[in-house]
């Protein structure tokens, strides 16, 4: 079991904010400067997290550039850089990955994002439909893996044609490929080409079913699974739920309505599952023991949080681990202070923390 944290590249503060878009987001009290993001990264590194995830989207800075800067302020933290498949050539991205490995000391991991908002995709110039985007992503990953080998190759697909491509030498430490998605098209790509299949937090029974399904589809190929969750953990359960209520009070009806309208236009199956958990209202947001769906009222993507005392949250993490989840990507507002809190009070109480294994890098 390994733990990663999140870099809030769109800004940070005490209230729930959007990860990748500016419209409808909370007003951030902390700008996402290199200095501040480096403070978050160092807090995560000091607290036992092995890496940090950055988002990618129209409302946040370019992850390559941000992570290249943050890498200079950390020593051992992996940088899980989100990239949008199809927006650059995979052969170029292989070269970028090679360069990043050189300047960071081999600390790159890649989160390959296909995209789930047709409006945003078209704004970038991408007009493929849902399944066609995943077909392109599959080719993207095929070419990327070929390029990493350091051997010249030819490739002919529907979306990419390569003649004599590839790096001049095998990449030193090929970055692990993270990939998420809940649709059949996404799972088919992940089972065949990913190193880590990412999921957003759902009740344990649903996650257990998904872990079993994706591993069955992988047909014996090594495939780790990761779970993306927010955390609201305090000394007592009452304090934690009071903090969740404070965050909920900061979500105005106008913000909720604007966010829900955006989510409704998406063709992302995963986003649809997140929205179904909260129903677009502030009622009935506790969907299983210590699992709260309030975050997803205004935040796209991962929309659930583990809420409770430190022992309760650690127990829920262990429950997911027992279902086959290998990695956890956690976050909380504000991200600097919460990295320290979760690292100090939650991780040591998990089975991995008690065994001293949580510092293992996600390789």
TAVENJO-V535355 format. One record per residue. N is the residue number from 1. RES is the residue in one letter. SS is DSSP state (h for helix, s for strand, l for the rest). PSI is psi in radians with two decimals (* if undefined). OMEGA is omega in whole degrees, 0 to 359 (NA if undefined). Layout:
BEGIN
N:RES:SS:PSI:OMEGA ; N:RES:SS:PSI:OMEGA
END
This chain:
BEGIN
1:X:l:2.26:177 ; 2:X:s:2.75:184 ; 3:X:s:2.33:175 ; 4:X:s:2.81:179 ; 5:X:s:-3.03:186 ; 6:X:s:2.41:175 ; 7:X:s:2.02:183 ; 8:X:l:1.35:188 ; 9:X:l:-0.14:175 ; 10:X:l:-0.01:182 ; 11:X:l:2.89:186 ; 12:X:s:2.93:179 ; 13:X:l:-2.86:183 ; 14:X:l:-0.25:185 ; 15:X:l:2.76:180 ; 16:X:l:2.23:179 ; 17:X:l:2.86:176 ; 18:X:l:2.64:180 ; 19:X:l:-0.60:191 ; 20:X:l:-0.10:181 ; 21:X:l:2.68:180 ; 22:X:l:-0.56:185 ; 23:X:l:2.26:177 ; 24:X:l:0.06:183 ; 25:X:l:2.76:174 ; 26:X:l:2.67:176 ; 27:X:l:2.07:183 ; 28:X:l:2.36:179 ; 29:X:l:-0.22:180 ; 30:X:s:2.07:179 ; 31:X:l:2.60:182 ; 32:X:l:1.11:176 ; 33:X:l:2.84:176 ; 34:X:h:-0.67:181 ; 35:X:h:-0.82:182 ; 36:X:h:-0.78:180 ; 37:X:h:-0.59:177 ; 38:X:h:-0.61:175 ; 39:X:h:-0.73:177 ; 40:X:h:-0.81:182 ; 41:X:h:-0.74:180 ; 42:X:h:-0.63:176 ; 43:X:h:-0.72:178 ; 44:X:h:-0.76:181 ; 45:X:h:-0.77:181 ; 46:X:h:-0.39:187 ; 47:X:l:0.07:175 ; 48:X:l:0.05:176 ; 49:X:l:2.51:184 ; 50:X:l:-0.22:181 ; 51:X:s:3.01:176 ; 52:X:s:2.47:178 ; 53:X:s:2.41:171 ; 54:X:s:2.55:176 ; 55:X:l:2.94:174 ; 56:X:l:2.38:181 ; 57:X:l:3.11:187 ; 58:X:l:-0.34:183 ; 59:X:l:0.21:179 ; 60:X:l:2.75:182 ; 61:X:l:2.81:180 ; 62:X:l:2.16:184 ; 63:X:h:-0.61:179 ; 64:X:h:-0.84:184 ; 65:X:h:-0.77:180 ; 66:X:h:-0.83:184 ; 67:X:h:-0.56:175 ; 68:X:h:-0.67:179 ; 69:X:h:-0.82:183 ; 70:X:h:-0.57:180 ; 71:X:h:-0.51:182 ; 72:X:l:-0.24:182 ; 73:X:l:0.06:180 ; 74:X:l:2.84:185 ; 75:X:l:-0.73:187 ; 76:X:l:-0.05:184 ; 77:X:l:2.26:173 ; 78:X:s:2.54:177 ; 79:X:s:1.91:180 ; 80:X:s:1.64:187 ; 81:X:s:2.14:177 ; 82:X:s:2.28:177 ; 83:X:s:2.57:180 ; 84:X:s:1.88:182 ; 85:X:l:2.35:179 ; 86:X:l:-0.24:181 ; 87:X:l:-0.26:171 ; 88:X:l:2.80:175 ; 89:X:l:2.42:180 ; 90:X:h:-0.49:177 ; 91:X:h:-0.65:176 ; 92:X:h:-0.73:181 ; 93:X:h:-0.62:176 ; 94:X:h:-0.70:178 ; 95:X:h:-0.72:177 ; 96:X:h:-0.73:179 ; 97:X:h:-0.72:178 ; 98:X:h:-0.77:179 ; 99:X:h:-0.75:180 ; 100:X:h:-0.72:178 ; 101:X:h:-0.65:181 ; 102:X:h:-0.76:185 ; 103:X:h:-0.30:182 ; 104:X:h:-0.08:184 ; 105:X:l:0.60:175 ; 106:X:l:0.63:186 ; 107:X:l:0.43:182 ; 108:X:s:2.42:164 ; 109:X:s:2.67:185 ; 110:X:s:2.21:173 ; 111:X:s:1.85:186 ; 112:X:s:2.05:184 ; 113:X:s:2.23:180 ; 114:X:l:-0.58:181 ; 115:X:l:2.38:183 ; 116:X:l:0.10:180 ; 117:X:l:1.80:183 ; 118:X:h:-0.59:180 ; 119:X:h:-0.80:178 ; 120:X:h:-0.74:180 ; 121:X:h:-0.78:181 ; 122:X:h:-0.55:177 ; 123:X:h:-0.50:175 ; 124:X:h:-0.28:182 ; 125:X:l:0.27:182 ; 126:X:l:2.08:185 ; 127:X:l:0.28:177 ; 128:X:l:2.60:176 ; 129:X:l:3.12:188 ; 130:X:h:-1.01:185 ; 131:X:h:-0.57:178 ; 132:X:h:-0.61:176 ; 133:X:h:-0.71:179 ; 134:X:h:-0.58:175 ; 135:X:h:-0.70:177 ; 136:X:h:-0.72:179 ; 137:X:h:-0.69:179 ; 138:X:h:-0.79:178 ; 139:X:h:-0.69:179 ; 140:X:h:-0.83:181 ; 141:X:h:-0.61:176 ; 142:X:h:-0.82:180 ; 143:X:h:-0.72:181 ; 144:X:h:-0.80:180 ; 145:X:h:-0.65:177 ; 146:X:h:-0.73:182 ; 147:X:h:-0.66:181 ; 148:X:h:-0.40:184 ; 149:X:l:-0.38:181 ; 150:X:l:0.45:176 ; 151:X:l:2.51:179 ; 152:X:l:2.43:182 ; 153:X:s:2.77:171 ; 154:X:s:2.61:180 ; 155:X:s:2.35:176 ; 156:X:s:2.05:177 ; 157:X:l:-3.02:179 ; 158:X:l:-0.56:186 ; 159:X:l:-0.40:183 ; 160:X:l:2.46:173 ; 161:X:s:2.14:184 ; 162:X:s:2.37:174 ; 163:X:s:2.06:179 ; 164:X:s:0.61:181 ; 165:X:s:3.06:176 ; 166:X:l:2.72:176 ; 167:X:l:2.76:182 ; 168:X:l:-0.45:179 ; 169:X:l:2.75:178 ; 170:X:l:2.42:180 ; 171:X:l:2.36:181 ; 172:X:l:1.83:183 ; 173:X:l:1.30:179 ; 174:X:l:2.25:181 ; 175:X:l:2.38:176 ; 176:X:l:2.55:183 ; 177:X:s:2.01:176 ; 178:X:s:2.49:182 ; 179:X:s:2.35:181 ; 180:X:s:2.90:178 ; 181:X:l:2.52:183 ; 182:X:l:-0.12:181 ; 183:X:l:2.78:175 ; 184:X:h:-0.68:180 ; 185:X:h:-0.72:180 ; 186:X:h:-0.77:182 ; 187:X:h:-0.59:178 ; 188:X:h:-0.72:178 ; 189:X:h:-0.82:184 ; 190:X:h:-0.78:183 ; 191:X:h:-0.51:185 ; 192:X:h:-0.50:194 ; 193:X:h:-0.22:183 ; 194:X:l:2.78:170 ; 195:X:l:-0.57:179 ; 196:X:s:2.20:176 ; 197:X:s:2.10:184 ; 198:X:s:2.49:176 ; 199:X:s:2.69:172 ; 200:X:s:2.68:189 ; 201:X:l:2.15:174 ; 202:X:l:2.97:177 ; 203:X:l:2.62:186 ; 204:X:h:-0.72:182 ; 205:X:h:-0.71:180 ; 206:X:h:-0.72:179 ; 207:X:h:-0.70:177 ; 208:X:h:-0.73:177 ; 209:X:h:-0.72:182 ; 210:X:h:-0.69:178 ; 211:X:h:-0.82:180 ; 212:X:h:-0.72:183 ; 213:X:h:-0.79:184 ; 214:X:h:-0.61:179 ; 215:X:h:-0.58:175 ; 216:X:h:-0.70:179 ; 217:X:h:-0.53:179 ; 218:X:h:-0.28:172 ; 219:X:l:0.83:176 ; 220:X:l:-0.19:176 ; 221:X:l:2.34:180 ; 222:X:l:2.13:179 ; 223:X:l:2.03:176 ; 224:X:s:2.85:179 ; 225:X:s:2.52:180 ; 226:X:s:2.61:181 ; 227:X:s:2.24:181 ; 228:X:s:2.06:184 ; 229:X:s:2.62:167 ; 230:X:s:2.81:182 ; 231:X:s:2.27:171 ; 232:X:s:1.60:185 ; 233:X:s:2.38:179 ; 234:X:s:3.07:181 ; 235:X:l:-0.69:179 ; 236:X:l:2.76:178 ; 237:X:h:-0.69:180 ; 238:X:h:-0.72:179 ; 239:X:h:-0.69:181 ; 240:X:h:-0.78:181 ; 241:X:h:-0.52:175 ; 242:X:h:-0.67:177 ; 243:X:h:-0.69:177 ; 244:X:h:-0.73:179 ; 245:X:h:-0.65:177 ; 246:X:h:-0.76:178 ; 247:X:h:-0.72:179 ; 248:X:h:-0.69:179 ; 249:X:h:-0.43:179 ; 250:X:l:-0.03:178 ; 251:X:l:1.78:182 ; 252:X:l:2.70:176 ; 253:X:h:-0.60:180 ; 254:X:h:-0.75:178 ; 255:X:h:-0.77:180 ; 256:X:h:-0.79:182 ; 257:X:h:-0.74:180 ; 258:X:h:-0.75:180 ; 259:X:h:-0.76:181 ; 260:X:h:-0.59:177 ; 261:X:h:-0.68:177 ; 262:X:h:-0.75:181 ; 263:X:h:-0.61:183 ; 264:X:h:-0.45:181 ; 265:X:h:-0.20:184 ; 266:X:l:2.67:174 ; 267:X:l:0.32:178 ; 268:X:l:2.12:177 ; 269:X:h:-0.69:178 ; 270:X:h:-0.74:178 ; 271:X:h:-0.66:177 ; 272:X:h:-0.66:178 ; 273:X:h:-0.69:177 ; 274:X:h:-0.78:181 ; 275:X:h:-0.64:179 ; 276:X:h:-0.48:181 ; 277:X:h:-0.55:181 ; 278:X:h:-0.29:178 ; 279:X:l:0.14:179 ; 280:X:l:0.16:180 ; 281:X:l:2.92:181 ; 282:X:l:0.22:181 ; 283:X:l:2.51:173 ; 284:X:l:0.77:187 ; 285:X:l:-0.22:175 ; 286:X:s:1.87:191 ; 287:X:s:-0.24:169 ; 288:X:s:3.11:185 ; 289:X:l:2.06:177 ; 290:X:l:0.21:179 ; 291:X:s:2.08:188 ; 292:X:s:2.27:184 ; 293:X:l:0.21:184 ; 294:X:h:-0.54:181 ; 295:X:h:-0.70:184 ; 296:X:h:-0.05:174 ; 297:X:h:-0.56:183 ; 298:X:l:-0.22:184 ; 299:X:l:2.27:177 ; 300:X:l:2.82:179 ; 301:X:l:-2.37:182 ; 302:X:l:2.08:188 ; 303:X:l:0.23:182 ; 304:X:l:2.71:180 ; 305:X:s:2.51:168 ; 306:X:s:2.16:184 ; 307:X:s:2.25:177 ; 308:X:s:-2.99:175 ; 309:X:s:2.91:180 ; 310:X:h:-0.82:178 ; 311:X:h:-0.64:180 ; 312:X:h:-0.81:181 ; 313:X:h:-0.72:178 ; 314:X:h:-0.68:179 ; 315:X:h:-0.67:179 ; 316:X:h:-0.66:176 ; 317:X:h:-0.77:178 ; 318:X:h:-0.61:179 ; 319:X:h:-0.77:177 ; 320:X:h:-0.68:179 ; 321:X:h:-0.67:179 ; 322:X:h:-0.40:178 ; 323:X:l:-0.05:176 ; 324:X:l:0.11:177 ; 325:X:l:2.21:184 ; 326:X:l:-0.59:186 ; 327:X:s:2.59:179 ; 328:X:s:2.21:174 ; 329:X:s:1.91:189 ; 330:X:s:2.86:176 ; 331:X:s:2.90:177 ; 332:X:l:2.77:184 ; 333:X:l:2.37:346 ; 334:X:l:2.60:193 ; 335:X:h:-0.49:180 ; 336:X:h:-0.93:182 ; 337:X:h:-0.67:183 ; 338:X:h:-0.50:174 ; 339:X:h:-0.76:179 ; 340:X:h:-0.74:182 ; 341:X:h:-0.89:183 ; 342:X:h:-0.70:179 ; 343:X:h:-0.60:183 ; 344:X:h:-0.64:191 ; 345:X:h:-0.39:184 ; 346:X:l:-0.92:184 ; 347:X:h:-0.74:180 ; 348:X:h:-0.34:181 ; 349:X:h:-0.16:176 ; 350:X:l:2.88:178 ; 351:X:h:-0.69:179 ; 352:X:h:-0.70:180 ; 353:X:h:-0.71:180 ; 354:X:h:-0.49:180 ; 355:X:h:-0.10:181 ; 356:X:l:0.32:186 ; 357:X:l:-0.04:191 ; 358:X:l:-0.23:182 ; 359:X:l:0.01:177 ; 360:X:l:2.29:180 ; 361:X:l:2.64:184 ; 362:X:l:1.21:182 ; 363:X:l:*:NA
END
